[in-house]
Each structure stands twice: as structure tokens, then as C-alpha cells.
Amino acid sequence: MSGIVLGLGQLFQPIALFGLLGGVMIGLIVGSLPGLNDSITMAVLIPITFGMEPEMAICLLVGIYCASACGGSVPSILLKIPGTASATVTAYDGYPMTLKGRSGEALGLAISSSTFGGLTSAAVLLFLSPFLARQALKFGPPEYFMLAVLGMSTVIGMAGKNMVKNILAMAVGLIFSCVGMSPQTGLARFTFGQVSLMDGISLIPMLIGLFGITSILEMIEGIQTRKPGGDAAGAQVKEAEKTKDEHHQKVKVVLPDKAMSKRLFPIWIQSSVIGNIIGIIPGAGMIMAIFMAYDQASRRRPKLAFGTGIPEGVAAPEAANNAVVASSMVPLLSLGVPGNSTSSLFLGALSIQGLRTGPTLFRDTPEMAYMIILGFVVANLIMLPLSLFYCNFLASAVLRLKKEILSGIVLTLCVTGAFAVNNNPFHIYIMIFFGFIGYTFNKYKIPQSPLILASILGSMMESNWTQSMVFANGSLSVFVTRPLSLALLVLSAVFIGMPIIKRLKK
């Protein structure tokens, strides 16, 4: 309880609240711009937070993360162009509602569902993170090694048909995690004579490249297809722009009334539970959550014609995607393991501010730990009125921004941000390198999350493996004789084994 009081004291400072308000507004705007999302925005803004007070910097990022998923539903509903990947399913029923003249109702459903899902995930974060952190204080090197194994096993287990691609991405990430000084021998590995690589690949430039530069390359590709003589893709883009002009007039958002809220409440609960569970599992992500929530909603209401403009079809994915947001921070804050690519960015942001994630965060700096948690609660509360304001007054202007302008702004922020990390020009080259890797991955539909997770967890695995072997005199039995380590090993086996068994049964 004392931690909550300390967190409230930090959060309700004017500078922290200003950061939270600004973050929510920025999240709504970038979420509604196709090509941009929370990860890209946070990647390019994190270096800018160097000179900010820790409270303002962290609250800014919390606000962006909370609001961007909600913002992505605006173009998805109005134009059938998802602002973020997490809003893809929202278009299935949201856009048909727009064609029927019910765009205001659809936006109201998206906003209220997002708020509900976000508040449930914030509650999960509030109650579950401190508990897990207390348990994590009992962890030693063997437990941390198995925890890293568990994190990567969930990525493999949840891969479905993309298992080979996920394993490939993880392998690439593990290779990158080996760059730098070996913790065993002290010798340089894969540095190619570059002193800047002795400490490994800097996380922030890597993430800026994977998200920011990749998005710029994709924007440029989209701009090229719109030029005269372009291919069929260019015709599709032109048609989308025509649709934008036809349907994107100002709308009046209508929130669900009492009867509609009662009708949707079981769907909100069901989708929020799905989103929270998926969010806690490292590497699972929003995409899995929204498709599962939509599928379960259609199973729950089989008599409804989903895909034709059904309110449940908007409510289910929107509640699920926002339920993933705060819950994905549970493993990061309590165990030091990022739940997804966006929470990986938080890892970088917190380290910049001198904060170390994991159980020590709650022990050494409880005021900052609870400020982050309570920030998610407050961000979701203020997201509702700000979303209404944004959709009613600003969405039309924002959605008409040209990609040429956006790409220039993003490029400037990327270069500035990468250089700002220790004022090292070599980080710009790292950023460009990973930009092309991210672009290639997207071209071949290889997920980036396993790469990011493996590059972070790889160094964690290596150092704790070394310490475990020293502790156990080289005996592997240390991983099965300690109860927590054994439990994590069993969970890892379950996550990997269950999908394989299901596939064999087919």
C-alpha cells in the first residue's frame, strides 16, 4: 500500500500529468496514421527523453502505448485502412458500419471497448506485478536462465504455421546478442575491429532501425507505387485515397447507451480476459489476441452475421488489443523480461533513466514502479475524453497528412535519436543496418518480435548460464534440482510441445 501512495505522489506531479496527457494525444494521432504505430513513435522519441525528468519521460511513453491501439481504429473504421496492425480486425465490422452511416456509433464502440480493455489490463498489472516481483527475489542464475528459455519457448509455441520463420528470427537475434565481449573469456566477438561494438549492439539504435527506418522504406515504396505508370498496387492506393475523400468527413462520436453496454458487457469481459492472458505471455502479441477475441465472440453469438457491421465485431478486437497493453508490462516490470517489442522499448527507456527492471525495481525504487503502473490506469481514464475530442475535431485533418511529409519527419527524428545515444555517429550505421533487416523481414513476412526478444534474452541466457555452471561445478542437474528452475523448464516444454502435438494429431 505504501508503494501505491508513493506512486500516486510521483504521478500527480504537474510534469508527470503533462507527460501523460501529451503521450495519450500523440498516441491517438500516430495510431491513426497508417505506417506509424506505438513502436515506431517510441523508438524515435526515446532518445529525445534524455533531457526530460524521469517522471515526464516515462509517463509520455505510457500515454503513447495506451492510446495508439485505440487511435489505430479510427482509419480502420472510417477508411478500411488500419492505422496499426492491432486494428486490422476492427475493419471487418467497423467499415461496414461506416458504409451504413453509423461511423459515429462504430467509433464510440471502439473507444469505449478500448477503455474497458485498457482498465482491466491496468488492474492486472497493478495486482500481479508486485506479486511476481516478490517471487522473483528468490531467483538465482539457474532460474533466470530458465526464465529466458521460457520467454523464447513461448515465441516458438505460439508461432503456429510460422514456426520456421520464428525460429529463424530468433536465431538471427541470438547471433546479434553475441556481439561484443564474451562474459566467459573476455575476448571480442563479431566486432570487426569496431570499438563501438565492444559493449554489444546498442538497443535503442537497433529498435529505431527496425521500426523507424523500416517504416520509411515502406512509405517510400508506397509513394513509388502511386506514381503514373505504377502497378496494380498503385491503383489500389489511388482507390483508397478516393475512398478517403468520399467517406472521411467529420463524424459525431456516439458512445454506447445502457442497453448496448449491457449487450456488449459479456464480450468485453471475454475479450479482456483473452487480451490479458496473451499480453502476459512473452512474444505472443496483439495480433494473436485480436483474432482470438474476434473468433470467440463469433462463437459466442453464432446467430449474428459478423463482417456485416455488427457492434460485437468492433467491441471484441478493441477490448482485446488494449487489454494486451498494460498486461505486456507484467513480465518486464516484475521479471525483467519484455512481453513484446513495445515493452522492449520501455526496457531501453527505463535503462536510460537509470532504472533497472525486475524485482529490484519494486525493492529499490517503488515510487517509480508504482508510478508506471498507476500511469496506465490514469492514461486509460483520460483516453476516453481525449479520444472523443480527437475523433470529433482533429481526425479529419490528421488523416489527410501526406506520406512524403511523414517520411521526412520520421527520418529526421530517427537520425537525431540514433546519434543522441551517447553522441556516437556509429549508431546511425547500426540504425540503417537494422532498418534494412526489418524491411527484408517484412518483405518475407518474418516476424521481428522474436529477433528483438532473442537479442535481449540472449545475453541474459549466456551470463546466467555461465554463473549457473560455476555455481554447480559444471553439472546440468542444477536446472532440475531447484524447484523454480524445474517449474520453468516444465512450462517451457509445455509451450513448445503442445502445438507440436496438435499438429501431429491433424
DOTI-556816 format. One record per residue (C-alpha): x, y, z; residue in three letters. Coordinates in steps of 0.05 Angstrom, whole numbers, plus 5000, padded with zeros to 4 digits. Layout:
<atoms>
xx | yy | zz | residu
X | Y | Z | ALA
...
</atoms>
This chain:
<atoms>
xx | yy | zz | residu
5000 | 5000 | 5000 | MET
5058 | 5047 | 5016 | SER
5084 | 5036 | 4945 | GLY
5017 | 5057 | 4915 | ILE
5018 | 5121 | 4957 | VAL
5089 | 5136 | 4934 | LEU
5070 | 5122 | 4862 | GLY
5010 | 5169 | 4867 | LEU
5055 | 5223 | 4894 | GLY
5101 | 5216 | 4834 | GLN
5045 | 5211 | 4783 | LEU
5005 | 5271 | 4806 | PHE
5063 | 5319 | 4797 | GLN
5045 | 5370 | 4743 | PRO
5103 | 5349 | 4700 | ILE
5083 | 5276 | 4701 | ALA
5010 | 5291 | 4686 | LEU
5031 | 5336 | 4628 | PHE
5074 | 5280 | 4600 | GLY
5015 | 5231 | 4606 | LEU
4966 | 5279 | 4571 | LEU
5016 | 5292 | 4516 | GLY
5031 | 5218 | 4508 | GLY
4957 | 5200 | 4501 | VAL
4947 | 5254 | 4448 | MET
5009 | 5234 | 4409 | ILE
4988 | 5161 | 4414 | GLY
4919 | 5176 | 4384 | LEU
4950 | 5216 | 4327 | ILE
5005 | 5167 | 4308 | VAL
4959 | 5108 | 4317 | GLY
4912 | 5137 | 4265 | SER
4967 | 5148 | 4214 | LEU
4978 | 5086 | 4171 | PRO
5052 | 5068 | 4171 | GLY
5064 | 5094 | 4241 | LEU
5050 | 5058 | 4307 | ASN
5069 | 5059 | 4380 | ASP
5134 | 5021 | 4370 | SER
5160 | 5068 | 4316 | ILE
5140 | 5130 | 4355 | THR
5170 | 5107 | 4419 | MET
5234 | 5085 | 4384 | ALA
5246 | 5154 | 4354 | VAL
5224 | 5192 | 4416 | LEU
5263 | 5153 | 4470 | ILE
5329 | 5189 | 4455 | PRO
5292 | 5256 | 4460 | ILE
5273 | 5237 | 4531 | THR
5346 | 5241 | 4553 | PHE
5339 | 5312 | 4577 | GLY
5270 | 5303 | 4608 | MET
5254 | 5289 | 4681 | GLU
5244 | 5214 | 4691 | PRO
5171 | 5223 | 4712 | GLU
5154 | 5262 | 4649 | MET
5193 | 5217 | 4602 | ALA
5163 | 5152 | 4627 | ILE
5092 | 5180 | 4631 | CYS
5098 | 5205 | 4559 | LEU
5115 | 5135 | 4535 | LEU
5060 | 5104 | 4578 | VAL
5009 | 5150 | 4546 | GLY
5033 | 5134 | 4475 | ILE
5030 | 5060 | 4487 | TYR
4959 | 5063 | 4516 | CYS
4928 | 5108 | 4464 | ALA
4960 | 5084 | 4399 | SER
4920 | 5020 | 4396 | ALA
4856 | 5060 | 4403 | CYS
4879 | 5111 | 4352 | GLY
4891 | 5056 | 4301 | GLY
4816 | 5041 | 4299 | SER
4799 | 5110 | 4270 | VAL
4824 | 5099 | 4198 | PRO
4805 | 5025 | 4204 | SER
4732 | 5044 | 4215 | ILE
4728 | 5105 | 4170 | LEU
4772 | 5083 | 4112 | LEU
4784 | 5008 | 4120 | LYS
4858 | 5025 | 4127 | ILE
4883 | 5001 | 4195 | PRO
4926 | 5053 | 4229 | GLY
4961 | 4998 | 4267 | THR
4964 | 4922 | 4258 | ALA
4924 | 4914 | 4321 | SER
4864 | 4949 | 4288 | ALA
4862 | 4902 | 4228 | THR
4803 | 4861 | 4253 | VAL
4765 | 4924 | 4274 | THR
4755 | 4940 | 4200 | ALA
4716 | 4875 | 4189 | TYR
4654 | 4905 | 4221 | ASP
4674 | 4977 | 4233 | GLY
4679 | 4997 | 4160 | TYR
4611 | 4965 | 4141 | PRO
4581 | 5007 | 4197 | MET
4611 | 5069 | 4165 | THR
4581 | 5050 | 4097 | LEU
4514 | 5045 | 4132 | LYS
4521 | 5116 | 4160 | GLY
4539 | 5091 | 4231 | ARG
4611 | 5114 | 4234 | SER
4600 | 5154 | 4298 | GLY
4569 | 5094 | 4332 | GLU
4627 | 5049 | 4309 | ALA
4679 | 5099 | 4335 | LEU
4641 | 5103 | 4401 | GLY
4643 | 5027 | 4407 | LEU
4718 | 5025 | 4392 | ALA
4734 | 5080 | 4443 | ILE
4691 | 5050 | 4500 | SER
4717 | 4979 | 4486 | SER
4789 | 5003 | 4485 | SER
4779 | 5039 | 4551 | THR
4747 | 4977 | 4583 | PHE
4803 | 4931 | 4559 | GLY
4857 | 4980 | 4580 | GLY
4829 | 4988 | 4650 | LEU
4826 | 4913 | 4661 | THR
4898 | 4904 | 4639 | SER
4920 | 4962 | 4684 | ALA
4886 | 4926 | 4742 | ALA
4923 | 4861 | 4725 | VAL
4988 | 4900 | 4722 | LEU
4974 | 4932 | 4790 | LEU
4960 | 4868 | 4827 | PHE
5003 | 4817 | 4791 | LEU
5069 | 4853 | 4780 | SER
5086 | 4864 | 4854 | PRO
5068 | 4792 | 4870 | PHE
5113 | 4764 | 4815 | LEU
5169 | 4812 | 4834 | ALA
5167 | 4785 | 4906 | ARG
5173 | 4715 | 4879 | GLN
5229 | 4735 | 4831 | ALA
5272 | 4757 | 4891 | LEU
5281 | 4682 | 4903 | LYS
5311 | 4674 | 4833 | PHE
5383 | 4655 | 4823 | GLY
5424 | 4646 | 4758 | PRO
5391 | 4578 | 4741 | PRO
5321 | 4608 | 4748 | GLU
5338 | 4669 | 4706 | TYR
5368 | 4624 | 4652 | PHE
5305 | 4582 | 4650 | MET
5263 | 4645 | 4650 | LEU
5298 | 4667 | 4587 | ALA
5287 | 4598 | 4557 | VAL
5213 | 4603 | 4575 | LEU
5208 | 4671 | 4541 | GLY
5235 | 4643 | 4476 | MET
5196 | 4578 | 4481 | SER
5131 | 4617 | 4483 | THR
5151 | 4651 | 4417 | VAL
5162 | 4583 | 4385 | ILE
5100 | 4552 | 4416 | GLY
5054 | 4609 | 4394 | MET
5083 | 4612 | 4323 | ALA
5031 | 4567 | 4291 | GLY
5045 | 4558 | 4217 | LYS
5103 | 4608 | 4221 | ASN
5146 | 4565 | 4268 | MET
5204 | 4561 | 4218 | VAL
5204 | 4636 | 4207 | LYS
5200 | 4650 | 4282 | ASN
5259 | 4603 | 4296 | ILE
5299 | 4637 | 4240 | LEU
5285 | 4706 | 4270 | ALA
5305 | 4681 | 4339 | MET
5369 | 4652 | 4312 | ALA
5387 | 4719 | 4280 | VAL
5372 | 4754 | 4346 | GLY
5416 | 4705 | 4385 | LEU
5473 | 4718 | 4337 | ILE
5466 | 4793 | 4348 | PHE
5465 | 4782 | 4424 | SER
5535 | 4750 | 4418 | CYS
5566 | 4814 | 4390 | VAL
5615 | 4846 | 4440 | GLY
5658 | 4820 | 4496 | MET
5649 | 4747 | 4517 | SER
5629 | 4742 | 4591 | PRO
5669 | 4677 | 4596 | GLN
5735 | 4693 | 4561 | THR
5734 | 4769 | 4557 | GLY
5750 | 4765 | 4483 | LEU
5716 | 4807 | 4430 | ALA
5666 | 4772 | 4385 | ARG
5637 | 4795 | 4317 | PHE
5662 | 4866 | 4328 | THR
5700 | 4871 | 4262 | PHE
5750 | 4917 | 4294 | GLY
5697 | 4968 | 4315 | GLN
5709 | 4994 | 4385 | VAL
5636 | 5017 | 4388 | SER
5614 | 4944 | 4385 | LEU
5656 | 4921 | 4445 | MET
5596 | 4931 | 4491 | ASP
5548 | 4897 | 4443 | GLY
5496 | 4926 | 4397 | ILE
5461 | 4986 | 4429 | SER
5387 | 4970 | 4438 | LEU
5358 | 5039 | 4421 | ILE
5392 | 5047 | 4351 | PRO
5372 | 4976 | 4335 | MET
5299 | 4988 | 4352 | LEU
5299 | 5055 | 4316 | ILE
5324 | 5019 | 4254 | GLY
5276 | 4961 | 4259 | LEU
5215 | 5006 | 4267 | PHE
5232 | 5076 | 4243 | GLY
5276 | 5064 | 4182 | ILE
5235 | 5003 | 4162 | THR
5172 | 5046 | 4162 | SER
5207 | 5099 | 4120 | ILE
5228 | 5048 | 4068 | LEU
5157 | 5021 | 4065 | GLU
5129 | 5092 | 4058 | MET
5178 | 5105 | 4000 | ILE
5155 | 5041 | 3967 | GLU
5083 | 5062 | 3975 | GLY
5098 | 5131 | 3946 | ILE
5132 | 5099 | 3885 | GLN
5070 | 5056 | 3871 | THR
5026 | 5118 | 3868 | ARG
5067 | 5149 | 3811 | LYS
5040 | 5147 | 3740 | PRO
5052 | 5080 | 3707 | GLY
5050 | 5044 | 3774 | GLY
5025 | 4974 | 3781 | ASP
4961 | 4947 | 3809 | ALA
4984 | 4966 | 3879 | ALA
4985 | 5038 | 3856 | GLY
4913 | 5033 | 3832 | ALA
4893 | 5006 | 3900 | GLN
4927 | 5064 | 3935 | VAL
4891 | 5113 | 3890 | LYS
4825 | 5079 | 3904 | GLU
4839 | 5084 | 3979 | ALA
4853 | 5158 | 3972 | GLU
4788 | 5166 | 3934 | LYS
4752 | 5130 | 3989 | THR
4785 | 5176 | 4039 | LYS
4756 | 5237 | 4005 | ASP
4687 | 5206 | 3999 | GLU
4678 | 5179 | 4069 | HIS
4723 | 5220 | 4113 | HIS
4681 | 5278 | 4133 | GLN
4672 | 5299 | 4205 | LYS
4635 | 5250 | 4248 | VAL
4600 | 5256 | 4314 | LYS
4621 | 5201 | 4361 | VAL
4564 | 5165 | 4397 | VAL
4581 | 5125 | 4459 | LEU
4542 | 5061 | 4473 | PRO
4479 | 5072 | 4514 | ASP
4458 | 5030 | 4574 | LYS
4424 | 4976 | 4532 | ALA
4483 | 4969 | 4484 | MET
4533 | 4968 | 4542 | SER
4493 | 4912 | 4575 | LYS
4493 | 4874 | 4509 | ARG
4568 | 4882 | 4499 | LEU
4590 | 4871 | 4571 | PHE
4600 | 4794 | 4565 | PRO
4641 | 4807 | 4501 | ILE
4683 | 4860 | 4537 | TRP
4697 | 4812 | 4594 | ILE
4714 | 4753 | 4549 | GLN
4758 | 4794 | 4503 | SER
4794 | 4828 | 4561 | SER
4810 | 4761 | 4593 | VAL
4839 | 4737 | 4527 | ILE
4879 | 4800 | 4518 | GLY
4907 | 4798 | 4588 | ASN
4929 | 4726 | 4583 | ILE
4961 | 4737 | 4515 | ILE
4994 | 4801 | 4540 | GLY
5028 | 4766 | 4599 | ILE
5058 | 4712 | 4554 | ILE
5124 | 4739 | 4524 | PRO
5124 | 4743 | 4449 | GLY
5050 | 4728 | 4437 | ALA
5029 | 4799 | 4417 | GLY
4966 | 4837 | 4399 | MET
4953 | 4803 | 4333 | ILE
4940 | 4736 | 4365 | MET
4896 | 4769 | 4418 | ALA
4850 | 4806 | 4368 | ILE
4839 | 4745 | 4324 | PHE
4825 | 4700 | 4383 | MET
4777 | 4751 | 4413 | ALA
4740 | 4760 | 4347 | TYR
4735 | 4685 | 4337 | ASP
4709 | 4673 | 4407 | GLN
4658 | 4730 | 4400 | ALA
4631 | 4700 | 4336 | SER
4626 | 4632 | 4370 | ARG
4590 | 4664 | 4429 | ARG
4539 | 4698 | 4383 | ARG
4533 | 4649 | 4324 | PRO
4467 | 4678 | 4301 | LYS
4498 | 4746 | 4286 | LEU
4526 | 4760 | 4216 | ALA
4597 | 4781 | 4234 | PHE
4631 | 4821 | 4180 | GLY
4569 | 4860 | 4161 | THR
4572 | 4915 | 4213 | GLY
4559 | 4881 | 4280 | ILE
4575 | 4920 | 4344 | PRO
4606 | 4857 | 4375 | GLU
4654 | 4854 | 4317 | GLY
4682 | 4922 | 4336 | VAL
4680 | 4913 | 4411 | ALA
4716 | 4846 | 4415 | ALA
4782 | 4863 | 4380 | PRO
4785 | 4933 | 4410 | GLU
4777 | 4907 | 4481 | ALA
4828 | 4853 | 4468 | ALA
4883 | 4897 | 4437 | ASN
4881 | 4947 | 4494 | ASN
4879 | 4891 | 4546 | ALA
4947 | 4869 | 4519 | VAL
4978 | 4937 | 4531 | VAL
4989 | 4940 | 4606 | ALA
4990 | 4865 | 4616 | SER
5050 | 4860 | 4569 | SER
5088 | 4902 | 4621 | MET
5077 | 4850 | 4675 | VAL
5137 | 4805 | 4657 | PRO
5180 | 4866 | 4643 | LEU
5169 | 4903 | 4709 | LEU
5167 | 4841 | 4753 | SER
5218 | 4795 | 4719 | LEU
5258 | 4839 | 4672 | GLY
5233 | 4801 | 4610 | VAL
5198 | 4843 | 4556 | PRO
5129 | 4817 | 4537 | GLY
5132 | 4845 | 4466 | ASN
5171 | 4892 | 4421 | SER
5139 | 4954 | 4451 | THR
5155 | 4934 | 4522 | SER
5226 | 4923 | 4498 | SER
5227 | 4997 | 4482 | LEU
5206 | 5011 | 4554 | PHE
5266 | 4970 | 4576 | LEU
5311 | 5018 | 4537 | GLY
5275 | 5079 | 4564 | ALA
5279 | 5057 | 4636 | LEU
5353 | 5040 | 4630 | SER
5366 | 5110 | 4601 | ILE
5334 | 5138 | 4664 | GLN
5378 | 5094 | 4708 | GLY
5323 | 5045 | 4727 | LEU
5332 | 4970 | 4725 | ARG
5272 | 4927 | 4711 | THR
5257 | 4864 | 4750 | GLY
5245 | 4852 | 4825 | PRO
5297 | 4905 | 4845 | THR
5253 | 4958 | 4813 | LEU
5199 | 4947 | 4866 | PHE
5251 | 4940 | 4921 | ARG
5297 | 4998 | 4906 | ASP
5251 | 5048 | 4871 | THR
5179 | 5030 | 4890 | PRO
5156 | 5101 | 4875 | GLU
5176 | 5095 | 4801 | MET
5149 | 5024 | 4795 | ALA
5080 | 5043 | 4820 | TYR
5081 | 5109 | 4782 | MET
5087 | 5068 | 4717 | ILE
5031 | 5020 | 4739 | ILE
4984 | 5075 | 4761 | LEU
5002 | 5114 | 4699 | GLY
4969 | 5060 | 4657 | PHE
4906 | 5067 | 4699 | VAL
4903 | 5143 | 4692 | VAL
4922 | 5141 | 4618 | ALA
4863 | 5097 | 4603 | ASN
4816 | 5142 | 4642 | LEU
4837 | 5205 | 4605 | ILE
4839 | 5168 | 4539 | MET
4763 | 5167 | 4536 | LEU
4751 | 5243 | 4535 | PRO
4813 | 5257 | 4493 | LEU
4791 | 5204 | 4442 | SER
4723 | 5237 | 4436 | LEU
4756 | 5305 | 4426 | PHE
4805 | 5277 | 4375 | TYR
4753 | 5239 | 4333 | CYS
4704 | 5297 | 4333 | ASN
4752 | 5354 | 4317 | PHE
4821 | 5332 | 4294 | LEU
4818 | 5264 | 4260 | ALA
4797 | 5292 | 4192 | SER
4858 | 5338 | 4188 | ALA
4908 | 5287 | 4213 | VAL
4887 | 5232 | 4165 | LEU
4900 | 5278 | 4106 | ARG
4974 | 5285 | 4121 | LEU
5016 | 5262 | 4061 | LYS
5065 | 5204 | 4067 | LYS
5120 | 5247 | 4037 | GLU
5116 | 5295 | 4096 | ILE
5110 | 5239 | 4147 | LEU
5170 | 5201 | 4120 | SER
5213 | 5265 | 4123 | GLY
5193 | 5279 | 4195 | ILE
5205 | 5206 | 4217 | VAL
5274 | 5204 | 4182 | LEU
5296 | 5268 | 4217 | THR
5275 | 5240 | 4285 | LEU
5308 | 5173 | 4272 | CYS
5376 | 5202 | 4254 | VAL
5374 | 5251 | 4311 | THR
5352 | 5198 | 4360 | GLY
5404 | 5147 | 4340 | ALA
5460 | 5198 | 4345 | PHE
5435 | 5223 | 4412 | ALA
5451 | 5156 | 4444 | VAL
5519 | 5173 | 4473 | ASN
5530 | 5223 | 4415 | ASN
5560 | 5166 | 4375 | ASN
5555 | 5172 | 4298 | PRO
5567 | 5096 | 4292 | PHE
5497 | 5086 | 4320 | HIS
5469 | 5116 | 4256 | ILE
5501 | 5060 | 4216 | TYR
5472 | 5009 | 4265 | ILE
5404 | 5042 | 4255 | MET
5409 | 5038 | 4179 | ILE
5433 | 4965 | 4181 | PHE
5374 | 4943 | 4223 | PHE
5327 | 4985 | 4181 | GLY
5344 | 4943 | 4120 | PHE
5339 | 4879 | 4162 | ILE
5269 | 4900 | 4186 | GLY
5249 | 4917 | 4114 | TYR
5273 | 4849 | 4089 | THR
5238 | 4813 | 4146 | PHE
5172 | 4848 | 4129 | ASN
5180 | 4831 | 4055 | LYS
5186 | 4757 | 4071 | TYR
5135 | 4761 | 4127 | LYS
5185 | 4742 | 4180 | ILE
5164 | 4770 | 4249 | PRO
5210 | 4820 | 4283 | GLN
5188 | 4806 | 4354 | SER
5228 | 4740 | 4361 | PRO
5290 | 4776 | 4336 | LEU
5283 | 4831 | 4388 | ILE
5266 | 4784 | 4444 | LEU
5323 | 4737 | 4428 | ALA
5374 | 4794 | 4423 | SER
5354 | 4818 | 4492 | ILE
5346 | 4749 | 4525 | LEU
5408 | 4720 | 4491 | GLY
5457 | 4759 | 4534 | SER
5415 | 4744 | 4595 | MET
5418 | 4669 | 4579 | MET
5493 | 4670 | 4567 | GLU
5512 | 4706 | 4631 | SER
5466 | 4665 | 4675 | ASN
5488 | 4600 | 4642 | TRP
5560 | 4617 | 4659 | THR
5542 | 4634 | 4731 | GLN
5499 | 4571 | 4738 | SER
5556 | 4526 | 4713 | MET
5604 | 4559 | 4762 | VAL
5554 | 4552 | 4818 | PHE
5541 | 4477 | 4802 | ALA
5612 | 4459 | 4783 | ASN
5591 | 4446 | 4712 | GLY
5532 | 4400 | 4730 | SER
5468 | 4407 | 4690 | LEU
5428 | 4378 | 4748 | SER
5424 | 4449 | 4778 | VAL
5366 | 4463 | 4730 | PHE
5323 | 4405 | 4754 | VAL
5341 | 4402 | 4828 | THR
5317 | 4472 | 4843 | ARG
5240 | 4475 | 4846 | PRO
5231 | 4542 | 4810 | LEU
5280 | 4525 | 4755 | SER
5246 | 4457 | 4745 | LEU
5177 | 4490 | 4741 | ALA
5202 | 4539 | 4688 | LEU
5233 | 4481 | 4649 | LEU
5167 | 4443 | 4650 | VAL
5129 | 4505 | 4627 | LEU
5178 | 4515 | 4570 | SER
5168 | 4443 | 4548 | ALA
5092 | 4452 | 4551 | VAL
5094 | 4515 | 4508 | PHE
5137 | 4480 | 4456 | ILE
5104 | 4412 | 4459 | GLY
5030 | 4429 | 4457 | MET
5030 | 4460 | 4387 | PRO
5072 | 4402 | 4361 | ILE
5024 | 4351 | 4390 | ILE
4964 | 4388 | 4359 | LYS
4998 | 4388 | 4292 | ARG
5014 | 4313 | 4295 | LEU
4941 | 4298 | 4313 | LYS
4918 | 4332 | 4249 | LYS
</atoms>
